[in-house]
Amino acid sequence: MPLAFILDVQGPTATLTLNRPEKHNALDMDEIAALDGAIVELGQRQDLRCLVLTGTGKSFCAGANLTVVSGQDWHDNPLERMTDRLEALPFPTLCALNGGVYGGGTDVALACDFRLGVEGMKCFIPPARLGVHYPPGGLKRAVTRLGLGPAKRLFLATETMDAAEMLRIGFLDWLVPAASLTARAAEIAGTIVDLAPSAVRGMKRALNEIAAGELDRAAAVERSGASFLSRDHGEAKAALTEKRKPVFTGD
């Protein structure tokens, strides 16, 4: 049996690939737990500057495998816990959607900072047709990312959206031909890892806090003020003067 996901770390970039294409990368309970554990370990690494999350096959992810998890007590929702950890990773995350995204897979995608999609993909969230109330964390994420109107279209009207509509409502940040997905994802990740990591981490934290209405303003002000005294800021000024690319260390 193939691994449920493959983790590859190349320098400051980690790539996590969902790898059950025969079931549209739907996740069993043990696979959710394993993915959650991998995300926890990635979050503890100081050398990483970007995570690319993608999949194999025609679909990115169909969420939890309902044929396995139906009938279980989901008051403590492992998929919601995993997506919360994904959202809270300190460095930027890019979801490179290799195909359609369905059900809880949409929350996995929306938990990432950026979403890159492919032409021909679709999005569909069916819980209301299955008698299932979607977890509140995922509902909140959809509203804060997409707005109340698009979220209601997806959850209450169970509308199937094509790639163009996903781009229009802000589910996707970029849309490319399928053949260009890997190259475009690498280009975006490359841009991110070349930035000053401490500044990026600090601003990601502040932006997420602002979106949740939980900004720690004093901490954000402290990080902002300290950045002007950092080695990375000095390196950026030197690079401008010397007309070269800066090399940031996070100091």
DRENDO-335484 format. One line per field, with one value per residue: x, z, y of N, C-alpha, C in turn; residue number from 1. Coordinates in nm, 2 decimals, always signed. Atoms other than C-alpha are relative to their C-alpha. Layout:
DRENDO-335484
n_u = X,...
n_w = Z,...
n_v = Y,...
ca_u = X,...
ca_w = Z,...
ca_v = Y,...
c_u = X,...
c_w = Z,...
c_v = Y,...
kolpa = NUM,...
//
This chain:
DRENDO-335484
n_u = +0.08,-0.08,+0.01,+0.11,-0.06,-0.15,-0.06,-0.13,-0.05,-0.11,-0.04,+0.10,+0.13,+0.06,+0.11,+0.08,+0.08,+0.10,-0.04,+0.10,+0.08,+0.11,+0.12,+0.00,-0.07,+0.08,-0.08,+0.06,-0.04,-0.14,-0.07,+0.01,-0.09,-0.14,-0.02,-0.01,-0.13,-0.10,+0.01,-0.06,-0.15,-0.04,+0.01,-0.10,-0.12,-0.03,-0.07,+0.09,+0.06,+0.12,+0.05,+0.09,+0.09,+0.07,+0.05,-0.01,+0.12,+0.09,+0.06,-0.09,+0.04,+0.15,+0.02,+0.01,+0.06,+0.13,+0.03,-0.07,+0.02,+0.15,+0.04,-0.09,+0.02,-0.08,+0.00,-0.15,-0.01,-0.15,-0.03,+0.00,-0.12,-0.11,+0.00,-0.04,-0.15,-0.06,+0.02,-0.09,-0.15,-0.06,-0.05,+0.10,+0.04,+0.06,+0.08,+0.00,+0.11,-0.02,+0.13,+0.12,+0.00,+0.14,+0.03,-0.10,-0.12,+0.01,-0.05,-0.15,-0.05,+0.02,-0.09,-0.13,+0.00,+0.02,+0.05,-0.03,+0.09,-0.02,+0.12,+0.09,+0.04,+0.13,+0.01,+0.14,+0.00,+0.12,+0.05,+0.15,+0.07,-0.03,+0.05,-0.12,-0.03,-0.14,-0.06,+0.01,-0.13,+0.00,+0.10,-0.07,-0.10,+0.06,+0.05,-0.11,-0.08,+0.08,+0.12,+0.12,+0.08,-0.05,+0.00,+0.14,+0.02,-0.07,+0.05,+0.14,+0.06,-0.09,-0.03,-0.13,-0.07,-0.11,-0.13,+0.01,+0.08,-0.08,-0.09,+0.08,+0.04,-0.12,-0.04,-0.13,-0.08,-0.06,+0.06,-0.09,+0.02,-0.05,-0.14,-0.08,+0.02,-0.12,-0.09,+0.06,-0.02,-0.15,-0.03,+0.05,-0.08,-0.13,+0.01,+0.02,-0.12,-0.10,+0.04,-0.05,+0.10,+0.06,+0.10,+0.11,+0.06,+0.07,+0.11,+0.11,+0.07,+0.08,+0.11,+0.09,+0.07,+0.09,+0.11,+0.07,+0.04,-0.08,-0.14,-0.08,-0.06,-0.12,-0.10,-0.02,-0.08,-0.13,-0.06,-0.03,-0.11,-0.13,-0.05,-0.08,-0.13,-0.04,-0.11,+0.06,+0.02,-0.13,-0.04,+0.08,-0.06,-0.13,+0.03,+0.04,-0.12,-0.09,+0.08,+0.00,+0.11,-0.03,+0.00,+0.06,-0.03,+0.10,-0.05
n_w = +0.00,+0.00,-0.12,+0.01,+0.04,+0.02,-0.05,+0.05,-0.04,+0.08,-0.06,-0.09,+0.05,-0.02,+0.09,-0.06,+0.11,-0.03,+0.09,+0.02,+0.11,+0.04,-0.08,+0.00,-0.12,-0.12,-0.11,-0.11,-0.13,-0.03,+0.10,-0.05,-0.11,+0.05,+0.06,-0.11,-0.07,+0.09,+0.00,-0.12,+0.01,+0.09,-0.07,-0.10,+0.07,+0.02,+0.13,+0.11,+0.04,+0.08,+0.02,+0.11,-0.03,+0.13,+0.00,+0.12,+0.06,+0.06,-0.11,-0.11,-0.12,-0.02,-0.14,-0.08,+0.07,-0.07,-0.01,-0.11,-0.12,-0.04,-0.12,-0.11,-0.07,+0.06,-0.08,+0.01,+0.14,+0.03,+0.12,-0.04,-0.07,+0.09,+0.09,-0.08,-0.01,+0.13,+0.01,-0.10,+0.03,-0.01,+0.13,+0.10,+0.06,+0.13,+0.04,+0.15,+0.02,+0.13,+0.05,-0.08,-0.15,-0.04,-0.15,-0.09,+0.07,+0.02,-0.12,+0.01,+0.09,-0.05,-0.11,+0.05,+0.02,+0.14,+0.07,+0.14,+0.06,+0.14,+0.09,+0.00,-0.13,-0.06,-0.15,-0.04,-0.14,-0.01,-0.13,-0.01,+0.07,-0.07,-0.14,-0.09,-0.03,+0.02,-0.13,-0.01,+0.04,+0.15,+0.04,-0.03,+0.09,+0.13,-0.01,-0.01,+0.12,+0.12,-0.02,-0.04,+0.12,+0.06,-0.10,+0.00,+0.12,-0.01,-0.10,-0.01,+0.13,+0.05,+0.14,+0.06,+0.07,+0.09,-0.04,+0.03,-0.11,-0.12,+0.01,-0.01,-0.14,-0.09,-0.05,+0.07,+0.03,+0.14,+0.08,+0.11,+0.06,-0.09,+0.03,-0.05,-0.14,-0.08,+0.02,-0.06,-0.14,-0.04,+0.02,-0.12,-0.12,+0.01,-0.04,-0.14,-0.08,+0.01,-0.08,-0.14,-0.07,-0.12,+0.04,+0.05,-0.11,-0.09,+0.07,+0.01,-0.13,-0.02,+0.09,-0.04,-0.12,+0.05,+0.06,-0.10,-0.10,-0.12,+0.01,-0.12,+0.06,-0.07,+0.05,+0.14,-0.01,-0.05,+0.11,+0.10,-0.05,-0.01,+0.13,+0.06,-0.06,+0.03,+0.10,+0.13,+0.05,+0.04,+0.12,+0.11,+0.04,+0.06,+0.13,+0.09,+0.03,+0.08,+0.12,+0.00,-0.07,-0.14,-0.06,-0.13,-0.09,-0.10,-0.11
n_v = -0.12,-0.12,-0.09,-0.09,-0.13,+0.00,-0.13,-0.02,-0.13,-0.05,-0.13,-0.06,+0.03,+0.13,+0.03,+0.11,+0.05,+0.10,+0.10,+0.11,-0.04,+0.09,-0.04,-0.15,-0.05,+0.00,+0.04,+0.08,-0.06,+0.01,-0.09,-0.14,+0.00,-0.01,-0.13,-0.10,+0.02,-0.06,-0.14,-0.04,+0.01,-0.11,-0.13,-0.02,-0.02,-0.14,-0.02,+0.00,-0.13,+0.02,+0.14,+0.02,+0.12,+0.04,+0.13,+0.08,+0.04,-0.10,-0.08,-0.04,+0.06,+0.01,-0.01,+0.13,+0.11,+0.02,+0.14,+0.05,-0.08,-0.01,+0.07,-0.03,-0.12,-0.10,-0.12,-0.04,+0.02,+0.00,-0.07,-0.14,-0.02,+0.00,-0.12,-0.11,+0.00,-0.04,-0.15,-0.06,+0.01,-0.14,-0.04,+0.01,+0.13,+0.00,+0.12,+0.02,+0.09,+0.07,+0.03,-0.04,+0.00,+0.03,+0.02,-0.05,-0.04,-0.15,-0.06,+0.01,-0.10,-0.13,-0.02,-0.05,-0.14,-0.03,+0.11,+0.00,+0.11,+0.03,-0.02,+0.12,+0.05,-0.04,+0.00,+0.04,+0.03,+0.07,+0.04,-0.02,+0.11,+0.12,-0.01,-0.03,-0.14,-0.03,-0.06,-0.15,-0.06,-0.01,-0.10,-0.13,-0.02,-0.03,-0.13,-0.10,+0.01,-0.02,-0.08,+0.08,+0.04,+0.12,+0.11,+0.05,+0.07,+0.13,+0.09,+0.01,+0.04,+0.11,-0.03,+0.04,-0.12,+0.03,-0.07,-0.14,-0.06,+0.01,-0.11,-0.12,-0.02,-0.01,+0.13,+0.01,-0.12,+0.02,+0.11,+0.03,+0.13,+0.11,+0.03,-0.11,-0.01,+0.03,-0.11,-0.13,+0.02,-0.02,-0.14,-0.08,+0.03,-0.06,-0.14,-0.01,+0.04,-0.11,-0.11,+0.00,+0.09,-0.05,-0.10,+0.07,+0.07,-0.10,-0.06,+0.10,+0.01,-0.12,+0.01,+0.10,-0.05,-0.11,+0.07,+0.06,-0.10,+0.03,-0.06,-0.04,-0.12,-0.03,+0.09,-0.04,-0.13,+0.04,+0.07,-0.10,-0.09,+0.07,+0.04,-0.10,+0.02,+0.13,+0.02,+0.01,-0.13,-0.05,+0.07,-0.05,-0.13,+0.02,+0.06,-0.11,-0.08,+0.08,+0.05,+0.15,+0.06,+0.02,+0.14,-0.01,+0.11,+0.00,-0.07
ca_u = +0.00,+0.14,+0.21,-0.08,+0.15,+0.51,+0.72,+1.02,+1.24,+1.48,+1.67,+1.42,+1.12,+0.91,+0.68,+0.40,+0.22,-0.11,-0.07,-0.39,-0.51,-0.73,-0.96,-0.92,-0.68,-0.95,-0.81,-0.88,-0.85,-0.50,-0.39,-0.53,-0.34,-0.02,-0.06,-0.12,+0.19,+0.40,+0.26,+0.35,+0.71,+0.74,+0.62,+0.90,+1.17,+1.35,+1.52,+1.20,+1.06,+0.78,+0.56,+0.40,+0.10,-0.02,-0.15,-0.13,-0.39,-0.70,-0.81,-0.63,-0.83,-1.18,-1.14,-1.23,-1.31,-1.68,-1.69,-1.45,-1.53,-1.92,-2.07,-1.78,-1.79,-1.66,-1.71,-1.32,-1.27,-0.92,-0.95,-1.04,-0.75,-0.51,-0.63,-0.59,-0.23,-0.17,-0.31,-0.09,+0.24,+0.48,+0.60,+0.40,+0.21,+0.11,-0.16,-0.09,-0.42,-0.35,-0.72,-1.07,-1.12,-1.42,-1.57,-1.31,-1.04,-1.16,-1.07,-0.72,-0.67,-0.82,-0.59,-0.30,-0.19,-0.20,-0.38,-0.27,-0.52,-0.53,-0.77,-1.06,-1.07,-1.39,-1.49,-1.79,-1.88,-2.15,-2.21,-2.57,-2.66,-2.52,-2.69,-2.36,-2.30,-1.96,-1.72,-1.74,-1.36,-1.40,-1.71,-1.52,-1.23,-1.45,-1.62,-1.30,-1.13,-1.42,-1.69,-2.03,-2.21,-1.97,-1.95,-2.33,-2.33,-2.08,-2.23,-2.60,-2.67,-2.40,-2.30,-2.03,-1.78,-1.55,-1.19,-1.29,-1.55,-1.31,-1.06,-1.33,-1.44,-1.08,-1.07,-0.78,-0.50,-0.36,-0.49,-0.26,-0.27,-0.22,+0.11,+0.24,+0.14,+0.48,+0.68,+0.45,+0.45,+0.83,+0.84,+0.61,+0.79,+1.12,+1.00,+0.89,+1.21,+1.42,+1.24,+1.35,+1.21,+1.17,+0.98,+0.76,+0.69,+0.60,+0.37,+0.19,+0.12,-0.01,-0.23,-0.38,-0.45,-0.61,-0.83,-0.94,-1.00,-0.72,-0.43,-0.17,-0.08,+0.19,+0.37,+0.33,+0.47,+0.76,+0.84,+0.81,+1.04,+1.30,+1.31,+1.47,+1.76,+1.80,+2.09,+1.85,+1.75,+2.12,+2.18,+1.89,+2.04,+2.38,+2.24,+2.07,+2.39,+2.59,+2.32,+2.30,+2.05,+2.03,+2.10,+1.87,+1.95,+1.65,+1.87
ca_w = +0.00,-0.09,+0.18,+0.25,+0.20,+0.10,+0.28,+0.10,+0.24,+0.01,+0.19,+0.34,+0.14,+0.25,+0.01,+0.15,-0.12,-0.05,-0.21,-0.23,-0.58,-0.61,-0.34,-0.43,-0.14,+0.11,+0.46,+0.71,+1.08,+1.11,+0.80,+0.95,+1.27,+1.08,+0.88,+1.19,+1.35,+1.04,+1.05,+1.42,+1.35,+1.06,+1.28,+1.52,+1.26,+1.24,+0.91,+0.70,+0.52,+0.31,+0.29,-0.04,+0.01,-0.30,-0.41,-0.67,-0.92,-1.05,-0.71,-0.44,-0.15,-0.07,+0.31,+0.56,+0.42,+0.52,+0.45,+0.74,+0.98,+0.97,+1.30,+1.51,+1.77,+1.60,+1.89,+1.91,+1.54,+1.43,+1.08,+1.23,+1.47,+1.19,+0.97,+1.27,+1.31,+0.94,+0.96,+1.26,+1.10,+1.16,+0.80,+0.48,+0.32,-0.04,-0.14,-0.50,-0.59,-0.86,-0.91,-0.76,-0.39,-0.20,+0.15,+0.42,+0.16,+0.11,+0.47,+0.42,+0.13,+0.30,+0.60,+0.38,+0.32,-0.06,-0.31,-0.66,-0.88,-1.22,-1.51,-1.51,-1.14,-0.93,-0.57,-0.40,-0.03,+0.02,+0.40,+0.38,+0.14,+0.38,+0.70,+0.84,+1.00,+0.89,+1.18,+1.30,+1.25,+0.88,+0.85,+1.01,+0.79,+0.48,+0.59,+0.67,+0.35,+0.10,+0.26,+0.39,+0.05,-0.12,+0.20,+0.20,-0.16,-0.09,+0.23,+0.22,-0.15,-0.21,-0.53,-0.75,-0.85,-1.14,-1.14,-1.29,-1.01,-0.74,-0.87,-0.88,-0.51,-0.38,-0.31,-0.56,-0.57,-0.90,-1.18,-1.43,-1.68,-1.51,-1.69,-1.53,-1.17,-1.04,-1.20,-1.08,-0.73,-0.72,-0.85,-0.57,-0.30,-0.43,-0.39,-0.04,+0.08,-0.05,+0.18,+0.54,+0.74,+1.07,+0.91,+0.72,+1.02,+1.23,+0.97,+0.91,+1.28,+1.29,+0.98,+1.11,+1.45,+1.27,+1.07,+1.38,+1.57,+1.82,+1.74,+2.01,+1.91,+2.17,+2.05,+1.68,+1.76,+1.94,+1.64,+1.40,+1.60,+1.65,+1.28,+1.20,+1.43,+1.28,+1.08,+0.80,+0.77,+0.76,+0.50,+0.29,+0.29,+0.21,-0.08,-0.22,-0.20,-0.36,-0.62,-0.53,-0.40,-0.02,+0.18,+0.48,+0.79,+1.01,+1.25
ca_v = +0.00,+0.34,+0.60,+0.83,+1.13,+1.20,+1.46,+1.60,+1.88,+2.06,+2.34,+2.58,+2.44,+2.14,+1.97,+1.75,+1.54,+1.36,+1.02,+0.82,+0.91,+0.61,+0.75,+1.12,+1.16,+1.12,+1.07,+0.79,+0.86,+0.72,+0.92,+1.24,+1.16,+1.10,+1.41,+1.61,+1.47,+1.57,+1.92,+1.95,+1.84,+2.09,+2.37,+2.31,+2.35,+2.68,+2.61,+2.60,+2.91,+2.76,+2.45,+2.34,+2.11,+1.92,+1.59,+1.31,+1.21,+1.40,+1.54,+1.74,+1.61,+1.49,+1.54,+1.27,+0.93,+0.91,+0.53,+0.49,+0.77,+0.77,+0.68,+0.79,+1.06,+1.37,+1.62,+1.62,+1.66,+1.54,+1.69,+2.03,+2.00,+1.92,+2.21,+2.45,+2.34,+2.38,+2.74,+2.81,+2.71,+3.00,+3.01,+3.06,+2.77,+2.72,+2.48,+2.36,+2.21,+1.95,+1.89,+1.90,+1.97,+1.84,+1.84,+1.87,+1.90,+2.26,+2.33,+2.19,+2.42,+2.72,+2.67,+2.75,+3.10,+3.08,+2.86,+2.78,+2.59,+2.43,+2.49,+2.24,+2.18,+2.20,+2.26,+2.09,+2.07,+1.80,+1.77,+1.91,+1.64,+1.38,+1.50,+1.63,+1.97,+2.10,+2.18,+2.54,+2.60,+2.52,+2.74,+3.03,+2.98,+2.98,+3.30,+3.49,+3.37,+3.40,+3.61,+3.51,+3.50,+3.25,+3.04,+3.01,+2.91,+2.63,+2.50,+2.58,+2.55,+2.29,+2.47,+2.32,+2.59,+2.57,+2.70,+3.04,+3.10,+2.98,+3.24,+3.51,+3.46,+3.44,+3.07,+3.06,+3.32,+3.19,+2.97,+2.79,+2.51,+2.17,+2.13,+2.45,+2.37,+2.23,+2.51,+2.79,+2.64,+2.63,+2.99,+3.12,+2.92,+3.05,+3.41,+3.34,+3.17,+3.46,+3.70,+3.79,+3.50,+3.67,+3.96,+3.71,+3.50,+3.80,+3.95,+3.62,+3.59,+3.95,+3.90,+3.58,+3.75,+4.05,+3.81,+3.64,+3.96,+3.86,+4.10,+4.12,+4.48,+4.52,+4.21,+4.32,+4.67,+4.51,+4.28,+4.57,+4.80,+4.53,+4.45,+4.79,+4.69,+4.34,+4.20,+4.12,+4.48,+4.57,+4.31,+4.44,+4.79,+4.67,+4.46,+4.77,+4.97,+4.69,+4.61,+4.24,+4.00,+4.00,+3.68,+3.67,+3.46,+3.54,+3.74
c_u = +0.09,-0.02,-0.11,+0.05,+0.15,+0.05,+0.14,+0.05,+0.13,+0.04,-0.11,-0.15,-0.04,-0.11,-0.07,-0.11,-0.10,+0.01,-0.09,-0.09,-0.12,-0.13,-0.01,+0.07,-0.08,+0.08,-0.07,+0.05,+0.15,+0.08,-0.01,+0.09,+0.15,+0.04,+0.01,+0.13,+0.12,-0.01,+0.06,+0.15,+0.05,+0.00,+0.11,+0.14,+0.03,+0.07,-0.10,-0.06,-0.13,-0.04,-0.09,-0.08,-0.07,-0.04,+0.03,-0.13,-0.09,-0.06,+0.11,-0.03,-0.15,-0.03,+0.00,-0.07,-0.12,-0.03,+0.06,-0.04,-0.15,-0.03,+0.09,-0.03,+0.10,-0.01,+0.15,+0.04,+0.15,+0.03,+0.00,+0.13,+0.13,+0.00,+0.04,+0.15,+0.06,-0.01,+0.10,+0.15,+0.06,+0.05,-0.11,-0.02,-0.07,-0.06,+0.00,-0.10,+0.01,-0.13,-0.11,+0.02,-0.14,-0.01,+0.11,+0.13,+0.01,+0.06,+0.15,+0.06,-0.02,+0.09,+0.13,-0.01,-0.03,-0.05,+0.02,-0.08,+0.03,-0.13,-0.07,-0.03,-0.13,+0.01,-0.15,+0.01,-0.14,-0.06,-0.15,-0.08,+0.02,-0.05,+0.11,+0.01,+0.15,+0.06,+0.01,+0.13,+0.01,-0.09,+0.06,+0.11,-0.05,-0.05,+0.11,+0.08,-0.08,-0.11,-0.12,-0.08,+0.06,+0.00,-0.14,-0.03,+0.06,-0.07,-0.15,-0.07,+0.08,+0.03,+0.13,+0.06,+0.11,+0.12,-0.02,-0.08,+0.08,+0.11,-0.07,-0.03,+0.12,+0.04,+0.14,+0.07,+0.05,-0.06,+0.10,-0.04,+0.06,+0.15,+0.10,+0.00,+0.14,+0.09,-0.04,+0.01,+0.14,+0.03,-0.05,+0.07,+0.14,+0.00,-0.01,+0.13,+0.11,-0.03,+0.06,-0.09,-0.06,-0.11,-0.13,-0.08,-0.08,-0.12,-0.11,-0.07,-0.09,-0.12,-0.10,-0.08,-0.10,-0.13,-0.10,-0.05,+0.08,+0.14,+0.06,+0.08,+0.13,+0.11,+0.04,+0.09,+0.14,+0.08,+0.04,+0.12,+0.13,+0.05,+0.09,+0.15,+0.06,+0.11,-0.06,-0.03,+0.13,+0.05,-0.08,+0.05,+0.13,-0.02,-0.04,+0.11,+0.09,-0.06,+0.01,-0.12,+0.04,-0.01,-0.05,+0.03,-0.11,+0.05,-0.03
c_w = +0.00,+0.12,-0.03,-0.04,+0.00,+0.04,-0.06,+0.04,-0.08,+0.05,+0.09,-0.05,+0.03,-0.09,+0.06,-0.11,+0.05,-0.11,+0.00,-0.11,-0.03,+0.09,+0.02,+0.12,+0.12,+0.12,+0.10,+0.13,+0.03,-0.09,+0.05,+0.12,-0.04,-0.06,+0.10,+0.07,-0.09,+0.00,+0.13,+0.00,-0.09,+0.07,+0.10,-0.06,-0.03,-0.13,-0.12,-0.02,-0.08,+0.00,-0.13,+0.02,-0.13,+0.00,-0.13,-0.06,-0.05,+0.10,+0.10,+0.13,+0.02,+0.15,+0.07,-0.08,+0.08,+0.01,+0.12,+0.13,+0.04,+0.12,+0.12,+0.06,-0.05,+0.08,+0.01,-0.14,-0.04,-0.13,+0.03,+0.08,-0.09,-0.09,+0.09,+0.02,-0.13,-0.01,+0.09,-0.02,-0.01,-0.13,-0.11,-0.06,-0.13,-0.03,-0.16,-0.04,-0.14,-0.07,+0.09,+0.15,+0.05,+0.15,+0.08,-0.06,-0.02,+0.12,+0.01,-0.09,+0.05,+0.12,-0.04,-0.03,-0.14,-0.07,-0.15,-0.06,-0.14,-0.07,+0.00,+0.13,+0.05,+0.15,+0.03,+0.14,+0.03,+0.14,+0.02,-0.07,+0.07,+0.14,+0.10,+0.01,+0.00,+0.13,+0.00,-0.04,-0.15,-0.05,+0.02,-0.10,-0.14,-0.01,+0.00,-0.13,-0.12,+0.01,+0.03,-0.12,-0.06,+0.09,+0.00,-0.13,+0.00,+0.10,+0.01,-0.13,-0.07,-0.15,-0.04,-0.07,-0.08,+0.03,-0.02,+0.12,+0.13,+0.00,+0.03,+0.15,+0.09,+0.06,-0.06,-0.01,-0.14,-0.07,-0.12,-0.07,+0.09,-0.02,+0.07,+0.16,+0.08,-0.02,+0.07,+0.15,+0.05,-0.01,+0.12,+0.13,+0.00,+0.04,+0.15,+0.08,-0.02,+0.09,+0.14,+0.08,+0.13,-0.03,-0.05,+0.10,+0.09,-0.06,-0.02,+0.13,+0.02,-0.09,+0.04,+0.13,-0.04,-0.06,+0.10,+0.11,+0.13,-0.01,+0.13,-0.05,+0.06,-0.06,-0.15,-0.01,+0.04,-0.12,-0.11,+0.03,+0.00,-0.14,-0.06,+0.06,-0.04,-0.10,-0.14,-0.06,-0.05,-0.13,-0.12,-0.05,-0.07,-0.14,-0.10,-0.05,-0.10,-0.13,-0.02,+0.07,+0.15,+0.04,+0.14,+0.09,+0.11,+0.13,+0.00
c_v = +0.12,+0.09,+0.10,+0.14,-0.02,+0.13,+0.01,+0.14,+0.02,+0.14,+0.05,-0.03,-0.15,-0.02,-0.12,-0.04,-0.11,-0.11,-0.12,+0.04,-0.08,+0.03,+0.16,+0.06,+0.03,-0.06,-0.08,+0.06,-0.01,+0.09,+0.14,+0.02,+0.01,+0.13,+0.11,+0.00,+0.06,+0.15,+0.06,+0.00,+0.11,+0.13,+0.03,+0.02,+0.14,+0.02,+0.01,+0.14,-0.01,-0.15,+0.01,-0.13,-0.03,-0.14,-0.07,-0.03,+0.12,+0.09,+0.04,-0.08,+0.00,+0.00,-0.13,-0.11,-0.04,-0.15,-0.06,+0.07,+0.02,-0.08,+0.02,+0.13,+0.11,+0.13,+0.05,-0.04,+0.00,+0.07,+0.15,+0.04,+0.01,+0.13,+0.13,+0.00,+0.04,+0.15,+0.07,-0.02,+0.13,+0.05,-0.01,-0.14,+0.03,-0.13,+0.00,-0.10,-0.06,-0.04,+0.04,-0.01,-0.01,-0.02,+0.06,+0.04,+0.15,+0.07,-0.01,+0.10,+0.14,+0.03,+0.04,+0.14,+0.04,-0.13,+0.02,-0.11,-0.02,+0.01,-0.14,-0.06,+0.05,-0.01,-0.04,-0.04,-0.06,-0.03,+0.01,-0.10,-0.14,+0.00,+0.04,+0.15,+0.02,+0.06,+0.15,+0.06,+0.01,+0.10,+0.14,+0.03,+0.04,+0.14,+0.11,+0.00,+0.05,+0.10,-0.08,-0.05,-0.13,-0.12,-0.06,-0.08,-0.14,-0.09,-0.02,-0.04,-0.11,+0.02,-0.06,+0.12,-0.05,+0.09,+0.15,+0.07,-0.01,+0.11,+0.13,+0.03,+0.00,-0.13,-0.03,+0.13,+0.00,-0.12,-0.02,-0.13,-0.11,-0.03,+0.10,+0.00,-0.01,+0.12,+0.13,-0.01,+0.03,+0.15,+0.08,-0.04,+0.06,+0.15,+0.01,-0.03,+0.10,+0.12,-0.02,-0.09,+0.05,+0.10,-0.07,-0.07,+0.09,+0.06,-0.10,-0.02,+0.12,-0.01,-0.10,+0.05,+0.11,-0.07,-0.06,+0.09,-0.01,+0.06,+0.03,+0.12,+0.03,-0.09,+0.03,+0.12,-0.03,-0.07,+0.10,+0.09,-0.07,-0.03,+0.11,-0.01,-0.14,-0.01,-0.01,+0.13,+0.06,-0.06,+0.05,+0.14,-0.01,-0.06,+0.11,+0.08,-0.07,-0.06,-0.15,-0.05,-0.02,-0.15,+0.01,-0.12,-0.02,+0.07,+0.15
kolpa = 1,2,3,4,5,6,7,8,9,10,11,12,13,14,15,16,17,18,19,20,21,22,23,24,25,26,27,28,29,30,31,32,33,34,35,36,37,38,39,40,41,42,43,44,45,46,47,48,49,50,51,52,53,54,55,56,57,58,59,60,61,62,63,64,65,66,67,68,69,70,71,72,73,74,75,76,77,78,79,80,81,82,83,84,85,86,87,88,89,90,91,92,93,94,95,96,97,98,99,100,101,102,103,104,105,106,107,108,109,110,111,112,113,114,115,116,117,118,119,120,121,122,123,124,125,126,127,128,129,130,131,132,133,134,135,136,137,138,139,140,141,142,143,144,145,146,147,148,149,150,151,152,153,154,155,156,157,158,159,160,161,162,163,164,165,166,167,168,169,170,171,172,173,174,175,176,177,178,179,180,181,182,183,184,185,186,187,188,189,190,191,192,193,194,195,196,197,198,199,200,201,202,203,204,205,206,207,208,209,210,211,212,213,214,215,216,217,218,219,220,221,222,223,224,225,226,227,228,229,230,231,232,233,234,235,236,237,238,239,240,241,242,243,244,245,246,247,248,249,250,251
//
